[in-house]
Amino acid sequence: MQAQKEGRENALFVIMHNKTLEGIATSLPKNQEELLGIKGMGKRKVQKYGAEILAIVQVFAEGGLQEGAEQAFLISPEKIEKKVTKNKKKEKVYSVSRFLNLINKTLTDKTATVKGEVSSANLKGHLYFSLKDEKDESLLNCFMWSSDYLMAGLELKEGMEIKVHGYPEVYKKSGRLTFRVDAMELASDEGALKKAYDELKNKLEKEGLFALERKRKLPKYPVKIGLITSRDGAVINDFLNNIGRFGYQIIFHDSRVEGVMAVRDLIQAVHYFKKRKVDLLVMIRGGGSLESLQAFNNEALIREVIDLPMPVICGIGHDKDEPLLALVADRAVSTPSIVAREINYSWERALDKIRTDQINIERVFERYLRIAQEKIECGMLCCKGQYEEALNQTNAVLQKFGKNIMSLEYVIKNIKSVLDLAPKTIINKQAREIRNLEKKISEYNKLINYQDPKRQLKLGYSLTRIKGKVVRSGRQVSQGDKLEVEFFDSKVVTEVRKVLIKK
Amino acid sequence: MKEEIKKKVNLTEVLKCLEEITNWFDSQEEVDVEVGLKKVKDGAILIKAGKARLKEVENEFEDIKKALETE
């Protein structure tokens, strides 16, 4: 009904989901606290529609459904109206403390940034100060925890124009309204900001925090990258669009980068990364005036960044004065896209080197291949030559061998024929030789027989001997000598009567 | 002489001796009957031995011839 009064079409559907309605129907809440306990019922919804919902539930619980009706929305509107009125009449009575609690609970949501001039400041453990309106001198009592004050990096002085962020609260013991400040920054003109900037710069410089020697080199081939910037700013897209695809793991921590709360957020983000192992921390923000970049000139933040274990690269845009955070960072460039390029650098170089090496390897490999190919071709030619030579030699040997075989065959044939003929030849020769021998022996026999002296005796010749010696001449004998005459078949002894010598 | 011839039983040697004997007769202007007789006796022995050896050779030869013919 309330929604319909507000002129919203499809009111039931718009106000809450079926699940929430089911939750209400199941649990049948009796008061706002119980209603708040149902999922989907927030403070605002309870505030706006709680009375009516409770009335509907109450009527339903009392059995107030119309006849034949099974749906809650068919409960008579009049009954509901009555119940709402009745419920509203039952105004709750609070104790002071509970009431202040209720107020403070409500006030907690009323966060705001307030600008004013510091009229009094008292640091008693924590910071108590007042802000005065420059026009009508309205006064706002402020309280700040000392830790927050330290984080703000400001030395508060009377007359200083500042911006504070926080929420109002009624201090229960005094009943005074106090603005609980969680962050503050200078709201002065450029001159004052510049003065503060220069003073801090000198201080840090004296400490040697800008010295090149203490700057760490950005790691080569970073993988885990911490990123601190605002989720809503344009720079995050600028950075992400420019960071290469080298398998980075980007761990993002959202932080306001401008305004009173920026320092607090940035320090929280730095704390977050301090405990995490990242190769590199990136802090980026778009360009701006000295005032808008105040957070990056905050001493507390600067000291937290110096204390980080990993190198820090800043990409904070600026006109004239470089943010002090950029001066202490290990590397500082002017835009997020350049930060991305710096991170990409080692990877891109590696990629270039890989490409170059790849080309070189291919070239060298091709050269080796060519040389190898030439060697193979040369070797093949050589082999071919040697093969041909060997083939020729083999052929020659084979031919020769063939010839030899033929010769051998011829010789064998010859030998065979000789051997075949040999027996005949030998036999013939031997037979002839034997015949010759026989003939010779026969001839010798004839000759010897012919020479045989006894043959002469047979022919009628005789041998005459005197005293055993053959008588060859008559002069060998004398008258009266006894001669022995041998015939073929006998011997005769005779005496010499007369010797007649032939003249 | 007999023993020598037996020992030799070499037809070539036999022939050589016989040739020597015939040459001896040819070279004698006046044959010493006694020596000539001895030479004739030697020659007769040589011829006998030669013939015997020749017979043996002939027999061996015949055997060989038969062996060759049967192969």
Interface residues (C-beta under 8 A of the other chain):
Chain A: P423 I426 I427 Q430 A431 I434 L437 E438 K440 I441 Y444 N445 L447 I448 N449 Q451 D452 P453 K454 L463 V470 R472
Chain B: L11 V14 L15 L18 E19 I21 T22 F25 E30 V31 V33 E34 G36 L37 K39 V40 G43 A44 L46 I47 G50 K51 L54 V57 E58 F61 I64 K65 L68 E69
